[in-house]
Amino acid sequence: MTSYRILAWREIPTQVEATDATGATVKRPMPRWFMQEISRVTMREGLAGTDDYLDEFEWSAGVEREGTADEVAIAVSAELCARFGRTAEGQRIARSEKPAAATEKTRQQLWDERHSAREPIESHDPDPTLAGIARALAPGRALDLAAGDGRNAIWLAAHGWAVTAVDFSGVALERATAAAEAANVTVGWVHADLLEWHPEPRSFDLVALMFLHLPPVERGAIYAHAAEAVAPGGRLLVVGHDRSNLTAGAGGPQDPDVLFTATEIARDLAGFEVERTETVARNLGDGRRALDAVLVARRPLETRATA
């Protein structure tokens, strides 16, 4: 008999690992089309959307089947693919329609469900890139956009920043508020959709957009308002999964439409001094690494004309 388990990133299947009675182990990555499709479903409907496809699938480690490790890994991978209406090679096959109710929920409701199902979604620790950059700056006013359950906002507040943090998930902000109280720090929490809420222009010494992945049209509008919020002498920090993460990294969205490079973001910035555009490797703690796009840009100090 051969046992198998599903390796996942944030509850999204990425590999099938099978081990036979001799101890021989095979890891079979899920096809690229599968990762792109499941990423689209998650972006559109949250993890609740994937549940409609993966309901009752055997996820537990140690489930056993007949066959060699390679045969079992191939078979399990094919069954996961079939849940999304295709063969492992990407050819379409018939499948039953998803329940209509899953598509009726808003993106905000689905993120509320995601935050309710898991605490926290991210580590309690701040993003290491944000922490490293903020330590080199004099504390001032900071704006954390798409703040989630508040790990970065709370860290900034604990290090002397006056922080405003925005997210559209009420559940995430409830947890963030409780965490801030436990840490004895003050954060101005704003419950709002970034597609509708616009920050005060030129008012923040640090504006952070951390792992906000949206289609280009939505992303462009939000990033433009974020840049406009940076005060003279302040910094804009953008960190996200780099486009190269699809082929050379691990985890993150698998839809190339929502990924970017730091250079792409920099091209859309007018009136800024770009201080840093690079791809940074980040250890995921399980032997894999993710590739992050990092942009740091500074708005120059305003100069007054002299007579």
Secondary structure, DSSP 4 states (H G I P E B T S, - for coil): -EEEEEEEETTEEEEEEEE-TT--EEEEEPPHHHHHHHHHHHHHH-HHHHHHHHTT---STTEEESS-HHHHHHHHHHHHHHTTTB-TTS-B---PPPPGGGGSS-HHHHHHHHHHHSS-SS-SSPPHHHHHHHHTS---EEEEES-TT-HHHHHHHHTT-EEEEEES-HHHHHHHHHHHHHTT--EEEEE--TTT--PPTT-EEEEEEES----HHHHHHHHHHHHHTEEEEEEEEEEEEBTTHHHHS-SS---GGG-B-HHHHHHT--S-EEEEEEEEEEE-SSS-EEEEEEEEEEPPPP-----
